[in-house]
Amino acid sequence: MNIKNQIKNILTDSANALGIENLDKLVVSFSNRPQLCDYQTNFAMIVGKPPMELAEKLVEKIGNVEGFEFSVAKPGFINIKLKDEVLNDYANYVDQDEDLGVEQLKEKKLVFFDYGGANVAKELHVGHLRSPIVGEALKRLHETMGNKTLSDVHLGDFGLQMGLTILQLKIDGFVDEFFKIDVDLNKIQIKGVTLDVLNEEYPKASKRKDVDEKFKAEADQITLYIQQQKQPYFEIYKQIKALSIKEIEKNYDMLNTTFDFYYGESDAYPFIEETINKFVDQGLARESEGALVVDVAREGEHIPIPKKSEDEPQRYKNPMPPAIIKKYNGGDLYATTDIATILMRNRDFAPNEIVYITDNRQVGHFEQVFRCCKLAGVSPKEQKLSHVAFGTMNGKDGKPFKTRSGETVKYKDVLNMLIEKAEAKLVENGIIGDKELARKIGVGAMKFGDLSNTVSRDYVFDIDKFLAFDGKTGPYIQYTIARINSILNKANFEGGNKIRVETQEEREIVLAILKLNSSYRVCYDAYSMNALCLSVFELASAFSTFYNNHKILSQTDEERKGAMLQLCLLVKNCLSKALYVLGIDTVEKM
């Protein structure tokens, strides 16, 4: 039941009857002045002169339509108000619909999501938070609207950090057993190496590489050995990877983030040679300073930028630089492994779309990778390759979030900070010792605070604002659901009644559900969840007004009471569905 489409069809019929063209410009949107109307269109202002006259003709032609009121407002808007019977029908339709009125895609597809981006042997830090938060929500959104999905954390397990870590472990004597003559590598386990040790070894090695060229060169060589599966380096690498994955899984579990696959760059290694040969055999690769590169710049990219004044020097748009697919020493780069990974995914799954979720510093990299894939036929023409580039999580000073000493904040420290703060707020409300409830509230606060922002923008991490139990926050939505649970429990209500809209507050609730359900498609098209966050907050606010202005449980008219309780249940279900899509847990009480 798509009310916006019903309105558009009514307007289209009227325009056709009047011989008006340019119907592609007819857009119906929610009113930005809800006190006047529920929907509006500026169609008459775009296609006709004078707009008021055209708008009046359109409305006159429409006449009386059951369920809708059309009117004209200066300087040419057509306003549409929904009658209560339409809202009644819609509310009861949503209440009975298994999808709760969320639009289902007409053409379903398989979408492969690549997010998370954890690195083996390196502790997750605050910079790793946004990718799983955004990626998990987008994946759930696609599933909710009917697509099939697959997801992969795509571990960074073949990069320089592995060479650096293993070299440092070797220097510090942790892996001596692996280098003994005639050793059986199948019977050796790394001793004394824990995650805490790895978290000390890598930073130590990373600092040393910046001042010790010989050390850096040896780490590069070990990285190459790992890529070539040369022993004993490859066995050491495998054991470090297994140790790291256990911790990575725990961290993602805290965030309600799941993956179908824990593949890494190493899984694409068998496809590397074939990938490079695709470019060489088609004459797409050339040698440059000992490396193998692919030209991905397109004709017309190096074009002059118009001057704002005669005195301004001429500037040009820079063309996309060549993509390096093989280093001078024979090693492979991120571009190579990413292209090979796309080749692997297409062989194994043939998804209609592959979506990468990373920070916005990777925009150029993925544009190069996508262009390479299309040039060489690694990705078929009809396949969509998408990159969702997110902004930075900053501190209150507007700079990237760090500790007071200027160090990068650990991933788990951020979550623990939120959980501890949530636990303290629960104690204030008389709830003591419920750590799981605190986790749900703290993590929910983090996720909602993040997803409320347009994905591409930076935002400020404000723990007090995120954890507020009122306003546009995750805890406020969770609290609203808990409040509804309390009402339904006190009434021993199990559902089955008809909803009946009789008051302005009930109108506002159903209109908020309309907006909420339309926001799913907005988020789908934008690859950003902020519209859903806004709509779910508006629905929670509309319910709060309804609850404060009406005594539900003390209603003496049982039919009226049942209708109001059924509306409460519908609000709870709509809010809960939205939180699920956002990757946020609901709570029974707060």
TORSE-104517 format. One record per residue (C-alpha): x, y, z. Coordinates in steps of 0.05 Angstrom, whole numbers, plus 5000, padded with zeros to 4 digits. Example, Ala and Ser with C-alpha at 12.3 -4.5 7.8 and 13.67 -1.06 7.14 Angstrom:
2
524649105156/527349795143/
***
This chain:
590
500050005000/504050604974/500251244990/505451694956/504451304891/496851354898/497552114903/502352134844/497551724801/491752194817/496052794797/498552444734/491452284711/489553014722/495653264684/494352784626/487153014621/489653734615/494953554564/500753744610/507453434592/514053364631/510852864679/517852614695/518453244737/512453064780/515152924850/510852824912/514252924979/512552965052/510553665071/515754105106/509854475137/505853905170/501054395202/498354555132/498553875097/501553185097/504453165026/505953694973/508553784903/511554384867/510054084798/505954684775/511755154792/516554754748/512454624685/507555194678/506555944679/503156224716/504055674768/498055864812/493355814753/496155144731/495854874803/488555084809/486754754743/490054104765/486354104832/479854284798/480653704750/482053234807/475553424842/473453024902/477552404915/475851924970/480951955026/484852565001/484053325003/487753714949/488754474955/493055024926/497855484963/502056064938/506356104897/503755464864/504354884912/499254334912/497954094983/495153414999/492053225066/490352505083/483552365113/483051925175/480151335136/486551305094/490851315156/486350775188/487150335127/494650445125/495750305199/491849655196/495249445132/502149545163/499849195226/498048575185/503748595135/509548125150/514348675125/510849205168/509749625105/517049665086/517649695010/520449064979/524949124918/521748914853/528348644825/532048244878/539548164873/545547854908/549948374941/556848224970/558948685027/566248795044/567049145111/570749095177/577849135150/581448865211/588848725206/591948095232/597048195288/594548915299/589649115353/583249435329/582850175343/577550715340/578650785265/575850075257/569050255287/565450585230/566450045177/562949485215/557549965241/555850225172/556949565136/552649155182/546949655177/547249685101/547348925097/541248865142/537749415102/538649025037/536248385070/530148745098/528249005029/528948314996/536048254971/540547664987/547147845017/554047575031/559147905076/566647855086/571148205137/576948175087/582648135136/589048505123/593347885131/598547955075/601148655084/607548945111/604948905183/605848145178/613048205156/614548715210/611248305265/614747655247/621447995241/620648305310/618447635339/624647325308/629247855337/626147775406/626947025405/619646805403/620246385340/627246075346/624345365343/621745475273/628645615245/632144985271/634944495220/630343905201/624644165244/617643885233/613444515226/606944125236/608943975308/611144665330/606745185364/608845895378/610445935452/609446555495/606046955440/599347235462/595247805435/598448265485/605248065459/603148195387/600348875408/607349045435/611448735379/608049075320/608449795346/615649675364/617249425293/613049975261/617150525295/623750185279/622250135204/621850895200/629050975224/632350325202/632550205127/635749525133/630349295182/624949555134/628149195075/628348535114/621048625134/619248735061/622848095043/619147695096/612547985071/614347725002/616247035032/609347005064/605947164998/610046614966/608346135023/615746035039/617245655103/617945745161/615146445153/608546195125/607345725184/608946285234/604146725196/598546215198/599146135273/599146885285/593046955240/589146415278/590746755344/588647435318/582047205287/579446955355/580347645385/577648005323/571247575327/570247765400/570848505384/565848465327/561048055370/560948625420/558449065363/553048575338/556948505274/557147845236/560547595173/559247015127/566746965114/573147135149/577147135085/583547535079/588047805026/591647135028/585446775001/586047164937/593346964928/591946364882/588546864834/594247374833/598147084774/591847004733/589847714750/596448004728/596347584664/589547864646/592548554641/599048324607/595547884555/590648434536/596248954530/593449354588/599749334631/606349684619/612949714656/614750344694/621050414736/621349654745/614049604766/608049374726/602549904719/595749984687/593550654658/586550794683/585851534667/580151694620/580152164561/578352864581/580252804655/586253264647/582053864630/582654594649/578554844708/574855494691/578256114720/574556554769/578657154746/583857324693/589257384745/588156674771/593256164746/590555614701/589154974740/587354284714/583453694738/588553154752/587552504715/587251854754/594451614764/596450914738/594950324783/601149934804/599649184802/606648914814/612549214852/619749244828/621548654875/615848224849/611348344909/604048474903/600349094925/593549234955/590749404886/592948724860/589948334917/583448734914/582748604839/584347864850/579147844906/573848114859/575847574809/575247044864/568447294888/565747294817/568146584806/565146344872/558746754878/557647214817/554247764858/550348314822/553848834865/559948864909/559949414963/566249634999/565650045063/572150405082/574351095103/574551655052/582051625045/581051005002/576851354948/582551404898/584750694911/577950384898/576750814837/583250534808/581249814827/574349874797/576950174732/582149614727/576749094737/572349374682/578249464634/580648744640/573748424645/574948194717/568148504733/562648414680/559549044651/552848934686/556048844755/555849454801/562049604841/560650094898/564950444949/561750745011/566851235037/565751465109/568452065146/572452095211/570152015282/572952635318/573652865389/570253485416/576153895391/574253705319/580553295310/581052525302/579152205368/585352045410/587451945482/589752545524/596952345509/595452375434/595351625422/590251245381/584350995423/583250245423/576849975394/574849585456/576650175501/571450605465/566050075473/567949935546/567650685560/560550715532/558350085569/561150325636/557750995627/551150645610/551850215672/552750835715/546451145685/542550505699/544850525772/542051235775/535350945753/535550385804/537949825758/544249515788/548748975761/545548855693/551848865650/548348575588/543249135590/548849635597/552349325536/546049375494/545050105514/552350305506/553349965439/546550215415/548550925434/554950865394/551550575333/545751065332/550451655343/554651435284/549051245236/545151885250/550352255209/550952265133/555951705122/560952125084/561552665137/566052715198/562452735265/564052885337/564152305387/560352595447/559252045498/554452455541/550252655481/550151945453/547951645519/542452135535/535751805550/532152365513/533052695445/535452375381/539451805412/539551045412/537750995486/531551435475/528950945422/530550355467/527050705525/520850825483/520450085466/521349905540/515850395559/511150065508/512949375536/510849625605/504149875579/502649225542/504748795601/500449175649/494449095602/496048355589/495148545516/496648035463/494048395401/488648235350/484848885353/483549385298/487050065299/482450665296/485351365286/481151865325/485952405352/491252865324/496552485364/494451835331/494752175263/501852395278/503851685296/501251385232/504351945190/510951815226/510351075207/509151285135/515551695137/519351145172/517550635119/519251105062/526151245094/528450525081/528650665006/531951335017/537550985056/538050435004/539150934948/543951374989/548050815021/547251205086/542751065146/541651765173/534551825143/532351205181/535351465246/531452115238/524951765221/525351275279/526651855327/520552225299/516151605310/518651525381/517252265394/510252215364/508851625410/511452005471/506652575456/500852085448/502651735513/503252385552/496552655526/492252035532/490751555589/491050885554/490550385611/484850745646/480350775584/473450525602/471250405530/474349715518/473949775442/477450445444/482650175493/483949575449/485050025388/489950465426/493749865453/494149575382/497150225359/502250185416/504049475393/504849715321/509550275343/513649785383/514249315323/516149875275/521350155323/524249465337/524849305263/528549965250/533349835308/534649135281/536549425214/541149925249/544349335286/541849565354/538849115407/532049255437/531149205512/525348975554/526149495608/530350105626/
***
